Every structure is written in structure tokens, then in C-alpha cells.
Amino acid sequence: MRGNDYVNEADRALEETYEEPMTLGAYVDRIFENPTIASHASKYLLEAIEAAGTRTVVEEGEEKQRYRFFDDPHNDGEHAILGNTEVLNGFVDDLRSIAAGRAKDEKIVWFEGPTATGKSELKRCLVNGLREYSKTPAGRRYTVEWNVTTAADSRGLSYGGDPTAGDDENWYESPVQAHPLSVFPEEVREELLAELNDRLEDHVPIHVDSRLDPFSREAYEFLEERYRRQGEESLFSAITDENHLRVKNYVVDVGQGVGVLHSEDEGPPKERLVGSWMHGMLQELDSRGRKNPQAFSYDGVISQGNGVLTVVEDAAQHADLLQKLLNVPDEQSVKLDKGIGMDIDTQMVIISNPDLEAQLNQHADRNGMDPLKALKRRLDKHQFGYLTNLSLETELIRRELTNETSIWEAAEYEELESRIREPVSVTVRDGEGETTAREFAPHAIEAAALYAVVTRLDEENLPAGLDLVEKALLFDRGYLQEGDTRRTKEDFEFDGDGHDGEHGVPVTYTRDRLAELLQADRDRHHPELSVEDVVMPRDVLNAMADGLADAPVFSTGERSEFENRIVPVKNYIYDQQESDVVEAIMHDKRVDEETVAEYVEHVYAWETDQPLYNDRGEAVEPDALKMKLFEVEHLGQFSEEAYQGNQPRESVVQFRREKVITALNRHAWDHRDEDFAVEDVDLTAIPVINSVLESHDWDDVERTFEDFDPRQWDDPPKGTETEAVKDRTIEAMVDRFGYSEASAELTSRHIMGQVSYRWN
């Protein structure tokens, strides 16, 4: 596109976002067409969340519905909250109760959790989501603006200037986003809302209980007095005439519908809550002998958040302020001054680390005399925890190291599994400004993520026969596969809810250790290889374990506990690397699926005495030789001694019945409402067959490559089978598993170094 095309596209985008101001009557007609645009604050926030839809996720081994709103979809996931879906769902449930006025409407929502658990992302996600929702037709947000110059001859309405003419510069918007329906007298508003709520399709009625804000009330009362003196009969119509009152839409953002109080914000409680008086203007603006609300800044957190959302960030820094908020949710009002009050409609959310709870409990031993008891009663706590899903932690670490922001979604876990293990390339700049591409080898980020998750899991409620690594995998996949048996979380007896995610290694520690590895001196052990820029999984795990002693964030007990959990993670990652190497060695030796299917058909016919048919349609007997060769050469289960000629001995007969026929019978039972045919069976559903199709072991390698010697791997002699196998293996690791040549070399050397000790 050319320059003007981009300008025109920007014009169209703004046209879709903003509307021309309308009269109060036109606004009322509009809300009867689309009632949701009149929603009160908590209902509006609820609708914004629900409008983004949901998706299915697995967390802690259970399927859950997650609101996409918390994935920050409008910003490509930049500030997505990873995990904590159950906590966020609980927040939405409470929000629904608050919006409907059921029991919790006096509560202040409190999000608490240790550092680096996503609390800061929550604030950004809420702001981003509300901003973008307010740009949609369903999410339009409206307030009022006033012009009194055409009715005034002595004073005007302004924030401090003297209005002159009757053009746009004399229109002044409500500084606290007053709801347009608050202009109506209370009895009329109640009647209007009753009719409006009858048209709602959901179960949460709209309620607008607030009066006009003090600034707007000044304009209203001035116009009312002026027209009453003039004897105007249709007083309300005169006050709200389009020359004096307009309804305009606004885009929700920080300062306009969203108030955010940061940890570094200072000032007296009243100033932080609602704003401050501008004393130099009090004499200039006449307000019948009292302070003029037009001389108020309205820059406090509640004033800015009126209409939608108020967030107190790092609430421990504003503990003094929280007590001033005691009656705000239930009374829905605050005072600018002794004589000037302001009704508010905002959903209050406070965010804190655990140190706030320590402050709130400082008088807990005084029982009924606790001065903070009333405040604690009004706090509705939602506990953020560390991630306990391997895939989510891997995604989070990658976000910390790279510019990736997209949310990982997958129809099947295998898609997530491939992302968990894949390598990551990071560009590093040295002290002289030179850049170098460093590679985290496949499984390196997975290793860091798995170790972090394992440190966060509660060992006390671990079911018998399950270790922490298996628990981590169960939480991420939702199941554990052992042979042909798949077990879900419900199949294990967990002792209570446990304390998973309450403590452990935070992602900031992991990020810092990995960053140090990226900047470390290059590997000097293999100068003949281009491996100096490769960070291996064992490098990652060693660095994370070594750094525990000097990290002030951990206690002595935590250091000891976390150090003891490194070994099972190392073993699991080694198994993953070993599997990659073996599969790469055997990648072109796989049995084609037709050969496997033929074997299964022959075994089924052999057991059931059913005939097979050749290409000419002639009935033939199961081929004993074909079955024998498959079992000896491909399955590697038996030697020649297991057969008498081509006929199987008892061990082979038992194997066929238990491993093949039983699986086929299970498949037939699962599909009993359909016509069962062995050729329709998913061969990967038979574990022993799946092992032939999808996995191999060192026995397969030894049987296939008789002259292969892993002790020669580092520098294999020319012309040997070991050299040929290595060349094909490195190529397969690069092409099939995403390794670079350097990481494939280092990984295979590491595995062969271990295998050579036990090689015959």
C-alpha cells in the first residue's frame, strides 16, 4: 500500500471506534436496541471477558475451560496470563455474583501470589482487553458532556478557563465517566431500567444506582436554576437539550474508565483515592459559597476507574489506603469533601505479594479486637501460584528469553510435545557490540522447565508408584501411558489437594541462569567442532543446581530440597535424548506399515482359524514362516530356539495371544457397534506393534548393525559401519528432530559415551 492508503485505513479504523455525539433520547433508543452498552461496571467487565470466548486446556492433569480474554488475544498474547486457569475462572464466577448483586457485591477482589506468577500480567491483560472490547459495537462505553454557555451570562462550566463561544471547545466531558442514565431522576431511571432488563437475554440485570458526579451536577443545577427562573415548563427537556447535553462514547483506558494505582504513587489517602483540590482556582469559580467541584482534579484511582475498573497494584505499599476503601464497594460512594460526595460504580481489584497478608494478620492474635477484621472480611482472595504444567513453563521461559508472544494451542498433546523439546536460538551481544547466535539444543529449555515444575510439586501427596517427574508429566498431559494402559489423574489416589505451585523455583531465577549461560565463555572442549555456541540440557541443569547456593531468594531448606530433585530430571532428559539418537539411527530401518498389517492379519487368522485370501481371492492358510520372520527380525522378541521349524513353541503362542490378540479383542469390544474387521484396526493401538512402528531400542541397533561400535563414535575409522551409521544418524537428527549439526554431534557423543560402557 502507498502512504494515502495507510492513512485511509487508519481513518476507517477510527470511524469504527468512535461515534458522533448523540442526544440523551437517541442514547436511550440505542440501549433498547443493544442493552449491553448500558451495563454497570462489574457486568461490563464480565461481558468483556465472556465476549472473547473460551478454549479447552489441561492443567494439573484436568481438562478446564479457559477464557481467551486472559490470553491477551488483542495483543497477540504479549501479556497473556499463563496457567492459573482455575483461579481466573473463580474470579469470573465471583464477578458474575457481584454483577448480579448476589452476596459478594460488597467484596474487594484480591489477587495474591509470590513474585513472577503472572499478577502484573493480569493488570495489563485487563486493561488491554477492556480497551479493545470498548472499540467493538457490543462494548461501546458512553458518558455525558455539558455546555452551559448558551444559558449563562455570568459564569461558565469549565476546568478553569473562561468559555467564550458556543462551539466544541465549550463542551466539557464528565471527568469521571458518568453513566448517561444517571442524568434521569431516580424514579424515571428505575422505570426505564425495569423495561430494559425485561429485554435482556442473560440472568444479570443492569443496574445504575449512581447520581450525577459533582462536576456534572454543577452543570445540571445551574441549568435547572436558570430555566426554572425563566418559567420553563419542560424543565428536564430544557436541561438535557442537545445544546446543553450530549452523550458521547469513549475508549476505555487507564485514566478513563480504568484507574491504576502503582506502587510508587504517593500522596494522602484522599488524593490517591479521588484526587485533590486545585486551591488557586477556588476563588475564581463561584459555587454558592462552597468549594467548587470544577476545581477538583479527579485524578485519583477511583475517579479514573469510575465506570469500569479500579486496580491497586502492589497493594502492600498502599495498606493504609485499603482501610479507607472499607465502605466503598457496599455504599458505592466516596467524598471529595465534607459537603461534596460522589457516587461511584467500579469493580475494585487489588494485587499483592504475600507480604500484604502478613500486614493484615499482624493483629490476628487479638481475636475479636483485631482492628483489621472488617477489612479482611471484605477481601475476596484469589491465590496465584507457580505454573505446574511443563508446556506452560516451557512457553513462559521462551517468552522470557525471546520475543515470542503467541499462545501455544494444540488439538493433540503431541503438538505441544514437539514444541516443548524443540531448540531455541537466541542472539547475544558481547561487550564490544558484536552479536552471536547461541542455540539451546533440543530438550534444553524442556530441562529447565521440567526442573522448575518439579521443585514446585508437593511430594507429600504423591501417590504410591509415582515419582515427581511422572507427576509433572501427568499434570501436563492429563495421562500417563504405560504399554497399552493409559492412566489419568482420577486413577491415582492423591492425598488431598496438596500444595502444588505454592513455592519453588521462579521463572526469573531460571531466566537469569539461562542468560548467564548465554554470556558464558565458549566451550573449549571440542575446538574442531562448531559447538561453542550450543547450550546443552546438562549445561542448563548444572547451572540451575549450582546457582541455588548463592541465590538469596531461597532459604537453606529450599536449597537442600531443590538440589535433591535434580537427579530424576537429569535421568528423564537423558532418556529423551537417548530416544532421539536411537530413532535417528534406525529411521530408515522402520518396518513399513503394510508388512506390520500383514503380520497382524496372519496372527488373527492363526488364532481364530479364519481363512486369509490372496490377490486372486483364493483362501490360504496363515503363513507360519512370515510370522516367525517378523517376530525374530522386526520384533526382536525371539530367537530360532523359540520355534520348532516354523511352528511356534509355547512362549511364542503366549506372546501372540497376550500381546496381539488381546489388543485386537479390546479394539473389537470398543467398536462393538460397528462391523469389526482386522484391517480397520489402528495398528498403533497395539503396544507391541506400535513399538515396531514408532520406537526402537539398543537391541534393535545391535541386531541391525552387527559391526557397529559406539566406542568409535567420536572419530570413527574410515569405511567402517560405525562411520556410515554416524553420518546417517547426524543427518536424521538434523532433518527429523530439529537439531543443528553441532547439537546433534554433542548429543550423540554424550549418549554414545554412556552406551559404550554397557555395549557387548
Secondary structure as the mmCIF struct_conf table of DSSP 4:
data_model
#
loop_
_struct_conf.conf_type_id
_struct_conf.id
_struct_conf.beg_label_comp_id
_struct_conf.beg_label_asym_id
_struct_conf.beg_label_seq_id
_struct_conf.end_label_comp_id
_struct_conf.end_label_asym_id
_struct_conf.end_label_seq_id
HELX_RH_AL_P HELX_RH_AL_P1 GLY A 3 THR A 17
STRN STRN1 MET A 22 MET A 22
HELX_RH_AL_P HELX_RH_AL_P2 LEU A 24 GLU A 33
BEND BEND1 ASN A 34 ASN A 34
HELX_RH_3T_P HELX_RH_3T_P1 PRO A 35 ALA A 38
HELX_RH_AL_P HELX_RH_AL_P3 ALA A 41 ALA A 51
TURN_TY1_P TURN_TY1_P1 ALA A 52 ALA A 52
STRN STRN2 THR A 54 GLU A 59
TURN_TY1_P TURN_TY1_P2 GLU A 60 GLY A 61
STRN STRN3 GLU A 62 TYR A 67
HELX_RH_3T_P HELX_RH_3T_P2 ARG A 68 ASP A 71
HELX_RH_3T_P HELX_RH_3T_P3 PRO A 73 ASN A 75
TURN_TY1_P TURN_TY1_P3 ASP A 76 HIS A 79
BEND BEND2 GLY A 83 GLY A 83
HELX_RH_AL_P HELX_RH_AL_P4 THR A 85 ALA A 100
TURN_TY1_P TURN_TY1_P4 GLY A 101 GLY A 101
BEND BEND3 ARG A 102 ALA A 103
HELX_RH_3T_P HELX_RH_3T_P4 LYS A 104 GLU A 106
STRN STRN4 ILE A 108 GLU A 112
TURN_TY1_P TURN_TY1_P5 THR A 115 ALA A 116
BEND BEND4 THR A 117 GLY A 118
HELX_RH_AL_P HELX_RH_AL_P5 LYS A 119 TYR A 133
TURN_TY1_P TURN_TY1_P6 SER A 134 LYS A 135
BEND BEND5 THR A 136 THR A 136
HELX_RH_3T_P HELX_RH_3T_P5 PRO A 137 GLY A 139
STRN STRN5 ARG A 141 TRP A 146
HELX_RH_3T_P HELX_RH_3T_P6 THR A 149 ALA A 151
BEND BEND6 ASP A 153 SER A 154
BEND BEND7 SER A 158 GLY A 161
BEND BEND8 ALA A 165 ASP A 167
HELX_RH_3T_P HELX_RH_3T_P7 ASP A 168 ASN A 170
STRN STRN6 TYR A 172 GLU A 173
TURN_TY1_P TURN_TY1_P7 PRO A 175 VAL A 176
HELX_RH_3T_P HELX_RH_3T_P8 PRO A 180 VAL A 183
BEND BEND9 PHE A 184 PHE A 184
HELX_RH_AL_P HELX_RH_AL_P6 GLU A 186 ASP A 198
TURN_TY1_P TURN_TY1_P8 ARG A 199 ARG A 199
BEND BEND10 GLU A 201 HIS A 203
HELX_LH_PP_P HELX_LH_PP_P1 SER A 210 ASP A 213
HELX_RH_AL_P HELX_RH_AL_P7 PRO A 214 ARG A 229
TURN_TY1_P TURN_TY1_P9 GLN A 230 GLY A 231
BEND BEND11 GLU A 233 SER A 234
HELX_RH_AL_P HELX_RH_AL_P8 LEU A 235 ILE A 239
TURN_TY1_P TURN_TY1_P10 THR A 240 THR A 240
BEND BEND12 ASP A 241 ASP A 241
TURN_TY1_P TURN_TY1_P11 GLU A 242 HIS A 244
STRN STRN7 LEU A 245 TYR A 250
STRN STRN8 ASP A 253 VAL A 254
TURN_TY1_P TURN_TY1_P12 GLY A 255 GLY A 255
STRN STRN9 GLN A 256 GLN A 256
STRN STRN10 GLY A 257 LEU A 261
TURN_TY1_P TURN_TY1_P13 SER A 263 GLU A 264
BEND BEND13 GLY A 267 GLY A 267
HELX_RH_AL_P HELX_RH_AL_P9 PRO A 269 LEU A 273
TURN_TY1_P TURN_TY1_P14 VAL A 274 VAL A 274
STRN STRN11 TRP A 277 TRP A 277
HELX_RH_3T_P HELX_RH_3T_P9 HIS A 279 MET A 281
TURN_TY1_P TURN_TY1_P15 LEU A 282 GLU A 284
BEND BEND14 LEU A 285 LEU A 285
TURN_TY1_P TURN_TY1_P16 ARG A 288 GLY A 289
BEND BEND15 ARG A 290 ARG A 290
HELX_RH_3T_P HELX_RH_3T_P10 PRO A 293 ALA A 295
STRN STRN12 PHE A 296 PHE A 296
BEND BEND16 GLY A 300 GLY A 300
HELX_RH_AL_P HELX_RH_AL_P10 VAL A 301 GLY A 305
TURN_TY1_P TURN_TY1_P17 ASN A 306 GLY A 307
BEND BEND17 VAL A 308 VAL A 308
STRN STRN13 LEU A 309 VAL A 312
BEND BEND18 GLU A 313 ASP A 314
HELX_RH_3T_P HELX_RH_3T_P11 ALA A 315 HIS A 318
HELX_RH_AL_P HELX_RH_AL_P11 ALA A 319 LYS A 324
TURN_TY1_P TURN_TY1_P18 LEU A 325 ASN A 327
HELX_RH_AL_P HELX_RH_AL_P12 VAL A 328 GLU A 331
STRN STRN14 SER A 333 ASP A 337
TURN_TY1_P TURN_TY1_P19 LYS A 338 GLY A 339
STRN STRN15 ILE A 340 ASP A 343
STRN STRN16 GLN A 347 SER A 352
TURN_TY1_P TURN_TY1_P20 PRO A 354 PRO A 354
HELX_RH_AL_P HELX_RH_AL_P13 ASP A 355 LEU A 360
TURN_TY1_P TURN_TY1_P21 ASN A 361 HIS A 363
HELX_RH_3T_P HELX_RH_3T_P12 ALA A 364 MET A 369
TURN_TY1_P TURN_TY1_P22 PRO A 371 LEU A 372
HELX_RH_AL_P HELX_RH_AL_P14 LYS A 373 ARG A 378
STRN STRN17 LEU A 379 GLN A 383
HELX_RH_AL_P HELX_RH_AL_P15 LEU A 390 LEU A 401
BEND BEND19 THR A 402 ASN A 403
HELX_LH_PP_P HELX_LH_PP_P2 SER A 406 TRP A 408
BEND BEND20 ALA A 411 GLU A 412
HELX_RH_AL_P HELX_RH_AL_P16 TYR A 413 ARG A 421
BEND BEND21 GLU A 422 GLU A 422
STRN STRN18 VAL A 424 ARG A 429
TURN_TY1_P TURN_TY1_P23 GLY A 431 GLU A 432
BEND BEND22 GLY A 433 GLY A 433
STRN STRN19 THR A 435 PHE A 440
TURN_TY1_P TURN_TY1_P24 PRO A 442 HIS A 443
HELX_RH_AL_P HELX_RH_AL_P17 ALA A 444 ARG A 456
BEND BEND23 LEU A 457 LEU A 457
BEND BEND24 GLU A 459 GLU A 459
TURN_TY1_P TURN_TY1_P25 GLU A 460 ASN A 461
HELX_LH_PP_P HELX_LH_PP_P3 LEU A 462 PRO A 463
TURN_TY1_P TURN_TY1_P26 ALA A 464 GLY A 465
HELX_RH_AL_P HELX_RH_AL_P18 LEU A 468 ARG A 477
BEND BEND25 GLY A 478 GLY A 478
STRN STRN20 TYR A 479 GLU A 482
TURN_TY1_P TURN_TY1_P27 GLY A 483 ASP A 484
STRN STRN21 THR A 485 THR A 488
HELX_RH_3T_P HELX_RH_3T_P13 LYS A 489 ASP A 491
BEND BEND26 PHE A 492 PHE A 492
BEND BEND27 GLY A 496 ASP A 497
TURN_TY1_P TURN_TY1_P28 ASP A 500 GLY A 501
BEND BEND28 GLU A 502 GLY A 504
HELX_RH_AL_P HELX_RH_AL_P19 VAL A 507 GLN A 519
BEND BEND29 ALA A 520 ALA A 520
HELX_LH_PP_P HELX_LH_PP_P4 ASP A 521 ASP A 523
BEND BEND30 HIS A 525 HIS A 525
TURN_TY1_P TURN_TY1_P29 PRO A 527 GLU A 528
BEND BEND31 LEU A 529 SER A 530
TURN_TY1_P TURN_TY1_P30 GLU A 532 ASP A 533
STRN STRN22 VAL A 534 VAL A 535
HELX_RH_AL_P HELX_RH_AL_P20 PRO A 537 ASP A 546
HELX_RH_3T_P HELX_RH_3T_P14 GLY A 547 ASP A 550
TURN_TY1_P TURN_TY1_P31 PRO A 552 VAL A 553
BEND BEND32 PHE A 554 PHE A 554
HELX_RH_AL_P HELX_RH_AL_P21 THR A 556 GLU A 563
TURN_TY1_P TURN_TY1_P32 ASN A 564 ARG A 565
HELX_RH_AL_P HELX_RH_AL_P22 ILE A 566 ILE A 585
TURN_TY1_P TURN_TY1_P33 MET A 586 MET A 586
HELX_RH_3T_P HELX_RH_3T_P15 HIS A 587 LYS A 589
HELX_LH_PP_P HELX_LH_PP_P5 ARG A 590 ASP A 592
HELX_RH_AL_P HELX_RH_AL_P23 GLU A 593 THR A 608
TURN_TY1_P TURN_TY1_P34 ASP A 609 ASP A 609
STRN STRN23 LEU A 612 TYR A 613
TURN_TY1_P TURN_TY1_P35 ASP A 615 ARG A 616
BEND BEND33 GLY A 617 GLY A 617
STRN STRN24 ALA A 619 VAL A 620
HELX_RH_AL_P HELX_RH_AL_P24 ALA A 624 LEU A 629
HELX_RH_PI_P HELX_RH_PI_P1 PHE A 630 HIS A 634
BEND BEND34 LEU A 635 LEU A 635
HELX_RH_3T_P HELX_RH_3T_P16 GLU A 640 ALA A 642
STRN STRN25 TYR A 643 GLN A 644
TURN_TY1_P TURN_TY1_P36 GLY A 645 ASN A 646
STRN STRN26 GLN A 647 PRO A 648
HELX_RH_AL_P HELX_RH_AL_P25 GLU A 650 PHE A 655
HELX_RH_PI_P HELX_RH_PI_P2 ARG A 656 ILE A 661
HELX_RH_AL_P HELX_RH_AL_P26 THR A 662 ASP A 670
TURN_TY1_P TURN_TY1_P37 HIS A 671 ASP A 673
BEND BEND35 GLU A 674 GLU A 674
HELX_RH_3T_P HELX_RH_3T_P17 VAL A 678 ASP A 680
BEND BEND36 VAL A 681 VAL A 681
HELX_RH_3T_P HELX_RH_3T_P18 LEU A 683 ALA A 685
BEND BEND37 ILE A 686 ILE A 686
HELX_RH_AL_P HELX_RH_AL_P27 PRO A 687 GLU A 694
HELX_RH_AL_P HELX_RH_AL_P28 TRP A 698 THR A 704
TURN_TY1_P TURN_TY1_P38 GLU A 706 ASP A 707
HELX_RH_3T_P HELX_RH_3T_P19 PRO A 710 GLN A 712
BEND BEND38 TRP A 713 ASP A 715
HELX_LH_PP_P HELX_LH_PP_P6 PRO A 716 PRO A 717
TURN_TY1_P TURN_TY1_P39 LYS A 718 GLY A 719
BEND BEND39 THR A 720 THR A 720
HELX_RH_AL_P HELX_RH_AL_P29 GLU A 721 PHE A 737
HELX_RH_AL_P HELX_RH_AL_P30 GLU A 741 VAL A 755
HELX_RH_3T_P HELX_RH_3T_P20 SER A 756 ARG A 758
#
